[in-house]
Amino acid sequence: MSISVKRKTVLSPQELLKTLNLSGDEELDQQIQNWVLWDRNEATLNQVLEAVRDEDWEALRVRLCHRITYLATGLRGGMRAGFDSLNDVVIIEAAQGICAYLIDAYPSIQKRQTQGIVVGYDGRYNSKRFAQLIATVFLNNDFKVFLFTRMTPTPFIPFTIVTLNCLAGIVITASHNPKEDNGLKVYWSNGAQAMAPHDQRIRDYMMKNLEPKPSSWETSQLVDHQMVEDPYRQIYPLFYETLKKLLPPVYLETNECSQLRFVYTPLHGVGFPFMREAFYQARLKPVIPVLEQKDPDPEFPTLVNPNPEEGKDAFKLAIRKAEAEHCTLVLANDPDVDRLAIAELNPRGRWKIFNGNEIAALLGWWALENYKTRTPKPIVSNCVMISTLISSRILSAMARIEGFVFVEGWPSFPWMAHRALELQKSGRTVLFAFEDCFGYMFGMSLPDKDGIGAAMQLASMACYLRSTRNVTLIEKLREIYETYGYHSSTSSVFVADSPDDIVSIFDHLRNFKEGGGYPNCILEGEFEVVHIRDLTTGLDTSYSDEKARMPINPDAQLITFTFTNGYIVTLRSAANDLKIKLNAEICGLPEEREWEELHDKLTRMTNAVVEEFLAPEETGLVDASVIQPV
C-alpha cells in the first residue's frame, strides 16, 4: 500500500503573480508586482499576499504607493511590509542608495577597501538582520565593512568613524521610539550625522537603486570574509580611554573617595554593560541597575514608551529602586544610549526629575570648570558652547559673564556637530553642545550626542560638589540661576487637520496687521515684541539689515519672537507636517530674584501667545500637550 505525501509547492515570484487577482489600478498593481518580485522575506511577503487575496486595496495603496522618506535624521518608522515602512526590502533599497552615493563621492577603490564603513545596531527587533543586510550591500561593492557583531551604543559609531578614519557609518536604531519602530542613521566621514546636501543626495540615489539586487540578500557571505571585521575589541578600550582624558586626575581621586551611589536604568536598551564600564573607568561606585530594565528587551515590557522625556513614567521603577537602596541620584539612558536624564531626591523627600535644559545648565557650568582644571593655561575667550535655538539660553547668559563664545544653532544635533567641527578646525576649543531633549556632547571625543560621556561627567560633578562643598545638584542649579539669571522653559504641541492649515497659520502671522507685518505685542500691549526672526523667509530684525545669519529653510516654518522682558517663543513646523511645536523660555537677569513671579509670567505669556498668535478656536488647532514647565 503506497502513501502519498502532499508537498508544499514553491512558486517562483513570476508564477505567484499569475495566481493573483490585481486591483485594476495601474500604479498600485505595478507596486504589488514590484513587492512580490523583490521581497525574499516570507513574513513580509505574506502580509502583502494576504492583503491582495482579501482585496484590501486601500491598505495596499497606503503601504505600497507611499514611500518612507530619508531625512537628515535618517529613516525611522514602523516595521511591517510596504515601501512606507521598515523591512528588508526598504533597508536594502536604502543601503544600495547610500552605497551608490558613496561610490560616486569616493571613486577610489583603494579608499573603499581600506577605510570602508562601520555598521552597528541596537537591541530592537530586526536590528541585527538589518545591519547584516546593509553590510552585505557594501561588501558586494568592494567596501571594507567594520561590522559590530553585538549590540552597541549609537555613540560607538561616530567614534569608530573618527578613530579608524572610515568613509561613513550606519547604525540601526529607532532611539526612544515605541517597540514597533526601527530606523537607521547615517554618519559622514567627519563622524557627524550626514546632513545637507548629503541627505538630499542619498534620497536621490535611493530612488535610482530601488530594486534589490539578488546578491544584496546573501548575508551568509559575511561569515569569515576577509573584508569584514568586527572593530569591537579595538574600539571598546579606546572609547573609554578618550572619555577618561576629559576627567582631570583630581576628579578621579574625588570619585574614588566619594560614597555617592547612583541607580541606573537603560530602559531595556543596550546601555548597562557600557555604563558599568564607564563608572569603573571614572573610579565611581558601581552603578546600581534597575533589574527589571537592565537587559536589552525589544518588547520594552515595563514602559509604554522607552523615552527618558516621559519623566515620571520613565523613572518610576528607578526611583522605587533608589528608595529601596537609600540612594539619592538616578541616571537613565534611552535605549541606544545617546541621551541622558537624571533625577535627585531633595531634602524634603521629594524627587526632582530634571528637564533637559536644567541638565544642560549643570553640564555647561561643569564643562567650563572642567576645562579650567585640566588645562595648564586656559584661554576661556577661545572656548565655545553651542545650543539649538529652541533650547534654553542659559549658556548665552553664562557666556556674557564668563567670556566664552556662545553659538546658537538650528534645532538639529547634526547641525551643531558640523558647526562644532568647523569651529574646532578654526582653532576654537569646543567645550559643550546640547539640545533640550536630553542630548549632550561633552567635548569633542565624538561629534554627536553621547549619553555615556555625559553620565561620566555628571556623576563626577555630583561627587565633586558633594565631597568638596556638600552641595546637591538641585542646590547647584539654584546657584547657577543666582549667578547667571533664572531660566524657565515650557513646550507644547498643537495638531492641525492638514499641512495647508499649518501654512495658513504662519502666513497669517506674517500678515497679522492691516497692511501686513508680524504681531508686535500680546495682552493689549502689556508685553512688546523687540525682535522677530523668521527662518522660512530669512528675516531677522535684530540686525540692522534685517537679514538672518542662520540657515534658511523655505520648506519649513520657523518664527521666533523675542520680547522686551526676556521672554522668547519659537513656533515651528516641518514641511508637510500636521504639528506646530511651541518652545518658550523666560530669561531673568541675575538681579531678578522673584523666580515664582517669573515662572508665572512665562505661563501667562505663553497662554497669550497661543490664544492670540495661534488662535486654536478659530484655526481648529488641538493642543496635544498641557502647557507646563518641561
Beta strands, then each sheet from edge to edge (+ up, - down):
strand 1: 75-78
strand 2: 117-121
strand 3: 145-147
strand 4: 168-172
strand 5: 181-187
strand 6: 228-229
strand 7: 262-265
strand 8: 288-289
strand 9: 329-333
strand 10: 340-345
strand 11: 351-353
strand 12: 383-388
strand 13: 405-409
strand 14: 429-435
strand 15: 439-442
strand 16: 487-495
strand 17: 521-522
strand 18: 527-534
strand 19: 539-540
strand 20: 557-563
strand 21: 567-573
strand 22: 579-587
strand 23: 622-623
sheet 1: 1+ 5- 4+ 2+ 3+ 6+
sheet 2: 8+ 7+ 9+ 10- 11+
sheet 3: 13+ 12+ 14+ 15-
sheet 4: 17+ 18- 20+ 21- 22+ 16- 23+
sheet 5: 17+ 18- 19+
end
